[in-house]
Amino acid sequence: MWEKRSYPSLKPLGSYIMDLAERLAFIQKWIDEGQPANTWISGLFFTQSFMTGAKQNYARKYTIAIDTVDFCFRVLNDKKDDPNKAPEDGVYIWGLYLEGCLWDDEADVLAES
């Protein structure tokens, strides 16, 4: 019954409830404290709307058409970047998963797992 009213999940009920509680805590903190410096992207149900909102914010800031805005992705380096301070433009996200590869911190590239 709960699966019909929920976000898609393959987790059993116990793990699902823990995940739901984490998601609710993340959203509540966002409501209470404002937009976070970094966003748990996989904790959002409809990630496309979040990414569209990021594009809209950029387009409005620079008064350009949103159709001309595209994303440029960069993996942050903990030694060089501070993910706890929001970027001037764009968003920091975390919670992406890789399948069939791994991230090579030394070379800053995807590598075979």
N, CA, C and O atoms as a DFTB+ gen file, in Angstrom:
452 C
 N C O
     1  1       0.822      -1.192       0.000
     2  2       0.000       0.000       0.000
     3  2       0.871       1.264       0.000
     4  3       0.547       2.223      -0.701
     5  1       1.967       1.287       0.768
     6  2       2.804       2.477       0.860
     7  2       3.549       2.750      -0.436
     8  3       3.875       3.902      -0.725
     9  1       3.828       1.703      -1.232
    10  2       4.563       1.894      -2.482
    11  2       3.778       2.727      -3.493
    12  3       4.374       3.428      -4.311
    13  1       2.440       2.656      -3.444
    14  2       1.599       3.404      -4.382
    15  2       1.668       4.910      -4.145
    16  3       1.415       5.694      -5.060
    17  1       2.008       5.318      -2.924
    18  2       2.002       6.734      -2.568
    19  2       3.390       7.303      -2.314
    20  3       3.536       8.368      -1.715
    21  1       4.386       6.599      -2.765
    22  2       5.750       6.955      -2.413
    23  2       6.616       7.224      -3.635
    24  3       6.208       6.993      -4.773
    25  1       7.817       7.715      -3.371
    26  2       8.828       7.826      -4.412
    27  2       9.317       6.417      -4.747
    28  3       9.215       5.524      -3.906
    29  1       9.845       6.192      -5.954
    30  2      10.298       4.857      -6.332
    31  2      11.451       4.384      -5.433
    32  3      12.409       5.120      -5.197
    33  1      11.343       3.173      -4.950
    34  2      12.381       2.608      -4.092
    35  2      12.315       1.091      -4.171
    36  3      11.231       0.508      -4.207
    37  1      13.475       0.459      -4.197
    38  2      13.548      -0.997      -4.186
    39  2      13.905      -1.516      -2.797
    40  3      14.131      -2.712      -2.612
    41  1      13.952      -0.611      -1.827
    42  2      14.343      -0.989      -0.469
    43  2      13.199      -1.690       0.255
    44  3      12.029      -1.410      -0.003
    45  1      13.544      -2.606       1.166
    46  2      12.497      -3.172       2.023
    47  2      11.968      -2.089       2.962
    48  3      12.586      -1.036       3.115
    49  1      10.830      -2.351       3.584
    50  2      10.134      -1.333       4.365
    51  2      11.015      -0.681       5.438
    52  3      10.989       0.540       5.586
    53  1      11.783      -1.459       6.177
    54  2      12.628      -0.893       7.238
    55  2      13.641       0.105       6.706
    56  3      13.770       1.209       7.237
    57  1      14.366      -0.281       5.652
    58  2      15.350       0.620       5.037
    59  2      14.678       1.811       4.388
    60  3      15.209       2.921       4.407
    61  1      13.510       1.582       3.813
    62  2      12.760       2.662       3.190
    63  2      12.390       3.727       4.224
    64  3      12.523       4.922       3.960
    65  1      11.927       3.299       5.396
    66  2      11.530       4.245       6.447
    67  2      12.727       5.071       6.906
    68  3      12.602       6.277       7.117
    69  1      13.892       4.428       7.063
    70  2      15.105       5.166       7.456
    71  2      15.469       6.193       6.380
    72  3      15.818       7.329       6.702
    73  1      15.388       5.798       5.101
    74  2      15.688       6.697       3.994
    75  2      14.689       7.859       3.961
    76  3      15.077       9.012       3.769
    77  1      13.424       7.555       4.146
    78  2      12.395       8.597       4.169
    79  2      12.650       9.590       5.294
    80  3      12.504      10.796       5.094
    81  1      13.030       9.103       6.480
    82  2      13.316       9.994       7.609
    83  2      14.496      10.909       7.292
    84  3      14.469      12.089       7.642
    85  1      15.535      10.380       6.632
    86  2      16.686      11.210       6.240
    87  2      16.268      12.271       5.233
    88  3      16.696      13.421       5.327
    89  1      15.442      11.893       4.280
    90  2      14.961      12.852       3.274
    91  2      14.142      13.965       3.930
    92  3      14.323      15.144       3.625
    93  1      13.250      13.582       4.822
    94  2      12.425      14.580       5.509
    95  2      13.275      15.520       6.357
    96  3      13.008      16.721       6.407
    97  1      14.299      14.983       7.027
    98  2      15.199      15.822       7.833
    99  2      15.960      16.796       6.940
   100  3      16.140      17.958       7.305
   101  1      16.411      16.333       5.770
   102  2      17.130      17.196       4.829
   103  2      16.243      18.349       4.361
   104  3      16.666      19.505       4.354
   105  1      15.012      18.023       3.972
   106  2      14.086      19.055       3.500
   107  2      13.710      20.007       4.634
   108  3      13.615      21.215       4.417
   109  1      13.494      19.479       5.843
   110  2      13.143      20.341       6.976
   111  2      14.271      21.316       7.300
   112  3      14.023      22.483       7.602
   113  1      15.513      20.832       7.235
   114  2      16.661      21.717       7.480
   115  2      16.723      22.809       6.415
   116  3      17.051      23.956       6.718
   117  1      16.412      22.458       5.174
   118  2      16.381      23.425       4.081
   119  2      15.315      24.488       4.368
   120  3      15.562      25.677       4.169
   121  1      14.155      24.077       4.826
   122  2      13.072      25.010       5.158
   123  2      13.490      25.925       6.310
   124  3      13.285      27.137       6.249
   125  1      14.073      25.345       7.354
   126  2      14.429      26.099       8.559
   127  2      15.622      27.034       8.356
   128  3      15.626      28.149       8.879
   129  1      16.638      26.593       7.599
   130  2      17.887      27.340       7.493
   131  2      18.145      27.951       6.122
   132  3      19.134      28.664       5.952
   133  1      17.293      27.695       5.149
   134  2      17.504      28.201       3.803
   135  2      18.276      27.206       2.963
   136  3      18.669      26.141       3.438
   137  1      18.486      27.570       1.704
   138  2      19.152      26.663       0.769
   139  2      20.522      26.261       1.294
   140  3      21.312      27.112       1.702
   141  1      20.803      24.959       1.285
   142  2      22.101      24.501       1.785
   143  2      23.227      24.825       0.811
   144  3      22.990      25.071      -0.372
   145  1      24.453      24.822       1.322
   146  2      25.620      25.071       0.479
   147  2      25.817      23.929      -0.512
   148  3      26.324      24.146      -1.613
   149  1      25.425      22.727      -0.136
   150  2      25.497      21.578      -1.036
   151  2      24.226      20.761      -0.863
   152  3      23.678      20.671       0.235
   153  1      23.766      20.169      -1.951
   154  2      22.466      19.516      -1.967
   155  2      22.595      18.019      -2.192
   156  3      23.328      17.569      -3.072
   157  1      21.876      17.259      -1.386
   158  2      21.812      15.811      -1.526
   159  2      20.869      15.495      -2.684
   160  3      19.660      15.363      -2.492
   161  1      21.428      15.376      -3.882
   162  2      20.626      15.255      -5.097
   163  2      19.796      13.979      -5.118
   164  3      18.659      13.992      -5.591
   165  1      20.338      12.890      -4.620
   166  2      19.575      11.639      -4.640
   167  2      18.529      11.593      -3.527
   168  3      17.732      10.656      -3.471
   169  1      18.522      12.580      -2.651
   170  2      17.500      12.679      -1.620
   171  2      16.261      13.418      -2.088
   172  3      15.259      13.473      -1.375
   173  1      16.324      13.984      -3.280
   174  2      15.177      14.686      -3.845
   175  2      14.380      13.732      -4.721
   176  3      14.958      12.884      -5.400
   177  1      13.076      13.860      -4.712
   178  2      12.233      12.976      -5.506
   179  2      12.286      13.333      -6.987
   180  3      12.427      12.451      -7.834
   181  1      12.176      14.611      -7.301
   182  2      12.122      15.054      -8.691
   183  2      13.344      15.928      -8.972
   184  3      13.271      17.156      -8.925
   185  1      14.455      15.278      -9.260
   186  2      15.731      15.994      -9.430
   187  2      15.718      16.938     -10.626
   188  3      16.426      17.945     -10.631
   189  1      14.915      16.617     -11.642
   190  2      14.865      17.478     -12.826
   191  2      14.401      18.878     -12.472
   192  3      14.904      19.851     -13.033
   193  1      13.449      19.001     -11.549
   194  2      12.964      20.335     -11.185
   195  2      14.046      21.119     -10.435
   196  3      14.159      22.333     -10.602
   197  1      14.835      20.432      -9.617
   198  2      15.931      21.105      -8.923
   199  2      16.946      21.639      -9.930
   200  3      17.392      22.781      -9.823
   201  1      17.308      20.810     -10.909
   202  2      18.296      21.225     -11.907
   203  2      17.749      22.348     -12.795
   204  3      18.491      23.255     -13.172
   205  1      16.457      22.291     -13.128
   206  2      15.842      23.373     -13.903
   207  2      15.846      24.664     -13.090
   208  3      16.090      25.742     -13.632
   209  1      15.575      24.556     -11.789
   210  2      15.613      25.733     -10.926
   211  2      16.996      26.359     -10.874
   212  3      17.125      27.584     -10.855
   213  1      18.029      25.529     -10.851
   214  2      19.404      26.048     -10.855
   215  2      19.674      26.809     -12.150
   216  3      20.304      27.866     -12.134
   217  1      19.197      26.271     -13.267
   218  2      19.366      26.960     -14.549
   219  2      18.586      28.276     -14.568
   220  3      19.077      29.285     -15.074
   221  1      17.370      28.265     -14.015
   222  2      16.559      29.485     -13.978
   223  2      17.229      30.565     -13.141
   224  3      17.252      31.730     -13.537
   225  1      17.769      30.194     -11.999
   226  2      18.461      31.173     -11.152
   227  2      19.624      31.819     -11.895
   228  3      19.815      33.033     -11.821
   229  1      20.396      31.014     -12.607
   230  2      21.535      31.533     -13.367
   231  2      21.046      32.454     -14.492
   232  3      21.582      33.545     -14.686
   233  1      20.032      32.006     -15.226
   234  2      19.521      32.797     -16.348
   235  2      18.968      34.139     -15.872
   236  3      19.176      35.165     -16.519
   237  1      18.273      34.128     -14.753
   238  2      17.734      35.382     -14.217
   239  2      18.830      36.308     -13.720
   240  3      18.767      37.522     -13.919
   241  1      19.833      35.733     -13.075
   242  2      20.931      36.551     -12.543
   243  2      21.650      37.302     -13.661
   244  3      22.018      38.465     -13.497
   245  1      21.847      36.634     -14.795
   246  2      22.592      37.240     -15.899
   247  2      21.679      37.706     -17.038
   248  3      22.161      38.040     -18.120
   249  1      20.375      37.727     -16.799
   250  2      19.355      38.145     -17.765
   251  2      19.615      37.572     -19.160
   252  3      19.756      38.302     -20.141
   253  1      19.674      36.255     -19.212
   254  2      19.821      35.548     -20.479
   255  2      18.704      34.506     -20.577
   256  3      18.098      34.131     -19.574
   257  1      18.446      34.053     -21.790
   258  2      17.398      33.050     -22.011
   259  2      17.820      31.715     -21.401
   260  3      18.958      31.278     -21.572
   261  1      16.902      31.077     -20.694
   262  2      17.220      29.807     -20.053
   263  2      17.585      28.732     -21.082
   264  3      18.330      27.803     -20.771
   265  1      17.064      28.860     -22.301
   266  2      17.381      27.892     -23.348
   267  2      18.848      27.924     -23.752
   268  3      19.348      26.977     -24.358
   269  1      19.533      29.001     -23.421
   270  2      20.950      29.104     -23.773
   271  2      21.857      28.616     -22.643
   272  3      23.077      28.575     -22.801
   273  1      21.269      28.247     -21.511
   274  2      22.045      27.812     -20.350
   275  2      22.187      26.294     -20.366
   276  3      21.216      25.573     -20.596
   277  1      23.385      25.825     -20.124
   278  2      23.636      24.392     -20.034
   279  2      24.530      24.134     -18.832
   280  3      25.120      25.062     -18.278
   281  1      24.627      22.892     -18.439
   282  2      25.427      22.549     -17.269
   283  2      26.850      22.201     -17.648
   284  3      27.116      21.646     -18.715
   285  1      27.745      22.535     -16.763
   286  2      29.140      22.123     -16.838
   287  2      29.430      21.457     -15.496
   288  3      29.273      22.083     -14.447
   289  1      29.844      20.216     -15.521
   290  2      30.058      19.475     -14.280
   291  2      31.532      19.396     -13.938
   292  3      32.381      19.250     -14.817
   293  1      31.826      19.495     -12.648
   294  2      33.205      19.384     -12.181
   295  2      33.179      18.664     -10.842
   296  3      32.401      19.019      -9.956
   297  1      34.022      17.661     -10.696
   298  2      34.121      16.953      -9.425
   299  2      35.011      17.773      -8.504
   300  3      36.127      18.141      -8.874
   301  1      34.516      18.059      -7.302
   302  2      35.279      18.872      -6.360
   303  2      36.422      18.065      -5.756
   304  3      36.321      16.856      -5.545
   305  1      37.488      18.762      -5.490
   306  2      38.631      18.182      -4.815
   307  2      38.630      18.720      -3.385
   308  3      38.708      19.931      -3.178
   309  1      38.542      17.833      -2.408
   310  2      38.469      18.265      -1.002
   311  2      39.650      19.121      -0.584
   312  3      39.526      19.930       0.335
   313  1      40.786      18.962      -1.234
   314  2      41.978      19.730      -0.873
   315  2      41.937      21.147      -1.435
   316  3      42.540      22.058      -0.868
   317  1      41.223      21.337      -2.553
   318  2      41.196      22.640      -3.216
   319  2      39.885      23.394      -3.021
   320  3      39.875      24.624      -2.972
   321  1      38.788      22.664      -2.910
   322  2      37.455      23.276      -2.892
   323  2      36.805      23.118      -1.526
   324  3      37.070      22.148      -0.815
   325  1      35.956      24.068      -1.161
   326  2      35.208      24.001       0.089
   327  2      33.733      23.793      -0.233
   328  3      33.031      24.753      -0.549
   329  1      33.249      22.541      -0.159
   330  2      31.849      22.283      -0.501
   331  2      30.859      22.795       0.543
   332  3      29.648      22.724       0.334
   333  1      31.360      23.307       1.662
   334  2      30.475      23.840       2.703
   335  2      30.182      25.316       2.512
   336  3      29.459      25.917       3.306
   337  1      30.738      25.901       1.464
   338  2      30.467      27.293       1.093
   339  2      29.829      27.257      -0.294
   340  3      30.418      26.737      -1.242
   341  1      28.643      27.802      -0.406
   342  2      27.915      27.754      -1.681
   343  2      28.707      28.433      -2.795
   344  3      29.384      29.431      -2.548
   345  1      28.631      27.904      -4.017
   346  2      29.339      28.534      -5.133
   347  2      28.685      29.849      -5.536
   348  3      27.503      30.072      -5.276
   349  1      29.454      30.703      -6.162
   350  2      28.916      31.980      -6.649
   351  2      27.796      31.745      -7.664
   352  3      26.756      32.401      -7.612
   353  1      28.013      30.816      -8.574
   354  2      27.020      30.431      -9.572
   355  2      26.869      28.911      -9.535
   356  3      27.831      28.188      -9.279
   357  1      25.667      28.444      -9.790
   358  2      25.440      27.006      -9.837
   359  2      25.176      26.406      -8.470
   360  3      24.846      27.114      -7.519
   361  1      25.323      25.100      -8.384
   362  2      25.043      24.370      -7.149
   363  2      26.085      23.272      -6.949
   364  3      26.627      22.725      -7.910
   365  1      26.348      22.967      -5.700
   366  2      27.141      21.792      -5.348
   367  2      26.159      20.687      -4.996
   368  3      25.234      20.893      -4.210
   369  1      26.365      19.510      -5.583
   370  2      25.505      18.381      -5.263
   371  2      26.357      17.215      -4.783
   372  3      27.550      17.132      -5.072
   373  1      25.715      16.318      -4.046
   374  2      26.366      15.084      -3.634
   375  2      25.319      13.980      -3.620
   376  3      24.120      14.255      -3.606
   377  1      25.769      12.742      -3.624
   378  2      24.847      11.618      -3.597
   379  2      24.675      10.932      -4.935
   380  3      23.754      10.134      -5.106
   381  1      25.549      11.229      -5.893
   382  2      25.497      10.520      -7.168
   383  2      26.216       9.181      -7.012
   384  3      27.144       9.052      -6.214
   385  1      25.786       8.213      -7.767
   386  2      26.394       6.891      -7.706
   387  2      26.977       6.520      -9.060
   388  3      26.403       6.830     -10.104
   389  1      28.117       5.857      -9.032
   390  2      28.747       5.363     -10.250
   391  2      28.542       3.860     -10.330
   392  3      28.568       3.162      -9.317
   393  1      28.339       3.375     -11.536
   394  2      28.181       1.954     -11.731
   395  2      29.138       1.524     -12.837
   396  3      29.099       2.072     -13.938
   397  1      29.989       0.553     -12.552
   398  2      30.912       0.045     -13.562
   399  2      32.192       0.845     -13.684
   400  3      32.982       0.607     -14.598
   401  1      32.415       1.795     -12.777
   402  2      33.647       2.575     -12.799
   403  2      33.863       3.172     -11.417
   404  3      33.042       2.992     -10.517
   405  1      34.953       3.871     -11.258
   406  2      35.233       4.577     -10.004
   407  2      35.900       5.899     -10.326
   408  3      36.355       6.121     -11.448
   409  1      35.955       6.770      -9.342
   410  2      36.573       8.074      -9.536
   411  2      38.017       8.011      -9.086
   412  3      38.302       7.621      -7.954
   413  1      38.932       8.393      -9.966
   414  2      40.363       8.427      -9.665
   415  2      40.701       9.837      -9.185
   416  3      40.762      10.772      -9.984
   417  1      40.922       9.987      -7.862
   418  2      41.213      11.299      -7.283
   419  2      42.524      11.895      -7.780
   420  3      42.646      13.113      -7.908
   421  1      43.501      11.041      -8.061
   422  2      44.813      11.527      -8.509
   423  2      44.749      12.142      -9.900
   424  3      45.298      13.218     -10.133
   425  1      44.068      11.448     -10.836
   426  2      44.010      11.908     -12.217
   427  2      42.764      12.732     -12.526
   428  3      42.654      13.298     -13.614
   429  1      41.817      12.809     -11.577
   430  2      40.555      13.517     -11.788
   431  2      39.797      12.999     -13.013
   432  3      39.323      13.783     -13.835
   433  1      39.690      11.687     -13.125
   434  2      38.980      11.063     -14.246
   435  2      38.230       9.834     -13.754
   436  3      38.492       9.325     -12.664
   437  1      37.293       9.366     -14.574
   438  2      36.644       8.089     -14.320
   439  2      37.623       6.991     -14.708
   440  3      38.318       7.096     -15.718
   441  1      37.673       5.937     -13.901
   442  2      38.564       4.819     -14.169
   443  2      37.775       3.519     -14.060
   444  3      36.691       3.478     -13.478
   445  1      38.330       2.482     -14.619
   446  2      37.674       1.176     -14.506
   447  2      37.655       0.758     -13.052
   448  3      38.585       1.050     -12.300
   449  1      36.589       0.069     -12.656
   450  2      36.490      -0.359     -11.257
   451  2      37.387      -1.544     -10.968
   452  3      37.424      -2.029      -9.837
